[in-house]
C-alpha cells in the first residue's frame, strides 16, 4: 500500500485517484482551461489601474477614464462568469468521481468475508465510505485544480512585474525566502495534525455506532453516565486535534501577513527613493505593484492551505484505498449453476478454525466433522453453546473457508459452485432476525425484481403471516423502521420465514427459528416449517429438543466434535450425551415433553 509521507504525497496514490476522473475528461479539461483563463485575466485589472492613473487621471483625460471604467466593468463581469463556471465544474467533477469511488468501496465491502467484519469496527468503515471520501472530493474542488490556478497566477504576475521593472520586482521579492520556509514548516506540521483529526473522527464514529446500536444494553444496566464520560474523553481528543490544526493556521496566516507587509514596505521605500532621486518610476507602476503584492501573496498563502487540503485528501485516499486493497473476499472461481439442486449434503473430515490467518497454531472449532444428508431429509444439530453448530452453517455458506476436509452438495465441492448461486440456494432463518428500514415487501424480496408481489402474498399465506400484515397501515408497503423496531419479535420472525420461502431454496437452514416467539406464533411457524421442509433438505439448529424429534438425523456436537448421531429414538436408547440433554430439559420441568 502506498504511503502518504510527511514531506509531500505519493504521486502513485494521486494517480489512482485521478483514474476516477477518466469518465469525466471533458469536465476536467474545461475546469483546467477555466483555471488557466482566470489566472491569465487576474493581472489585467491592476495593470489597467496603473495605466489609468498615469495616462488618464494625471493628464486629466476624463473621456479616456470613462472608457477604461467600462472596460474594467466588462472584465469584472467576465471574471465573475468564469469563476462561477469554474466553481461549478470543479465541484461537479469531484462529486462525480467520488460517487463512482464510493460505489466501488461499498461494492467491495459487501463482498468481503465475514472474518474481515469480525476484526474491523463498523464505525471505521462508515468513516471510510463517508467522511474520508469527502476529503478526496476536495482534491478536485479545493485542492489540485485550485493549486494549478494559484501557481499560474503567481507565475503570470511575477513575469509581468519583471517585465514592468525588474529592479522594483527584486526589492519586492526579498522577503520571499522567509515565506517559502514558513510555508514548508506549516505544511509538515499541519499534515500531522490532519492525520490526528482523521484518526479521532474514525474513533468517534466507531464509538457512536456501537453505543447507539447497543443503547438497550446501556439502559438495561444503567450505564448512561459511564458511557457519557467515555464519550466526553473521545470527543475531547477530537476537539484537541482540531484545535492543534487551527493553532498552526493561527500562526501561519499572521506570518504571511507580516512578510507581505515587509514586501509592501520595501516597495514603498525603494519606489519612493527612486522617484525622489530621478523620477524614473511612474506612480501608476507603484500602484500596480501594490495591488500585485496582495495578488501575489494571497495565492502563495492559499497554496499552502490548498496543498494541505490536497494532503488531507491524500490521507483520506490512503485510508479508502487500504479498504479497496483488502483481499479478503471469498474466492469465487466456481462455474456450476445448475437449474436445480437436489440438496444432498456431505461433510468429510472437516476441520475449521476462525483464526486461520494467525501465525500461531489454529484453535479448531470443528474437528474431523463427517456426516451426510440426503435430498429431502432433515438433520438437526444439537449441543451446548460453543459446540460448533453455527460454525457448521457458516462454512456451508462459505462465509468462512475450512482448513482441512471437504464439503459437497450433490457430490460437487461447494467451491465449484458460483458463490451467489450457492448462497441463493441455501436459505437461512436466524434466531436474531435483521430487518432493514424499508417496507415489508422489500424486506422479503430484498429488492429482487424476479420475485413478484403475488409470490410474496402466497408465501405469507402459507406461513400464516398474511392476516397480520394486512392489518398494518399500508400492508405489505408498511415501513418496519430500523431493525424492524415497529414489529414484535414473532412478527419479524414470520417475515424472515416468508423471505426464505420466496427464494425457493434447495436447502433450508433454521437457526433456532422459533426460540424468540410466543406460543401462538410458534404454532404458526411450526406449521409453516412442516410445509417448508417437504421435499427440501433442511438443517435445524435447536436448543429445545422438542422441536427436532422428527428429524431424520440428529447430530450431537460437543467442542466441535460429533459425539453421537442417529434418530431421536436411537439416541435415547444409547443412554449417552443426547439422553442426558433430553433428561436435563424435560425431567425437572413439566413442559414441552
Secondary structure, DSSP 8 states (H G I E B T S, - for coil): -----SSS--HHHHHHHHGGGGGGHHHHHHHHHHHHHHHHHHHHHHHHHHHHIIIIITTT-HHHHHHHHHHHHHHHHHHHHHHHHHHHHHHHHHHHHHHHHHHHHHHHHHTB-HHHHHHS-HHHHHHHHTHHHHHHHHIIIIIHHHHHHHHHHHHHHHHHHHHH-HHHHHHHGGGHHHHHHHHHHHHHHHHHHHHHHHHHHHHHHHHHHHHHHTHHHHHHTT-HHHHHHHHHHHHHHHHHHHHHHHHHHHHHHHHHHHHHHHHHHHHHHHHHHHHHHT--S-HHHHHHHHHHHHHHHHHHHHHHHHHHHHHHHHHHHHHHHHHHT---B------B--S-----EEEEEEEEETTTTSSS---EEEEEEEEEE-TT-EEEEE-STTSSHHHHHHHHTTSS--SEEEEEETTEEGGGB-HHHHHHTEEEE-SS----SSBHHHHHHTT-TTS-HHHHHHHHHHHT-HHHHHHSTTGGG-B--GGGTTS-HHHHHHHHHHHHHHTT-SEEEEESTTTTS-HHHHHHHHHHHHHHHTTSEEEEE-SSGGGSTT-SEEEEEETTEEEEEE-HHHHHHHTSHHHHHHHHHHTSS-S--
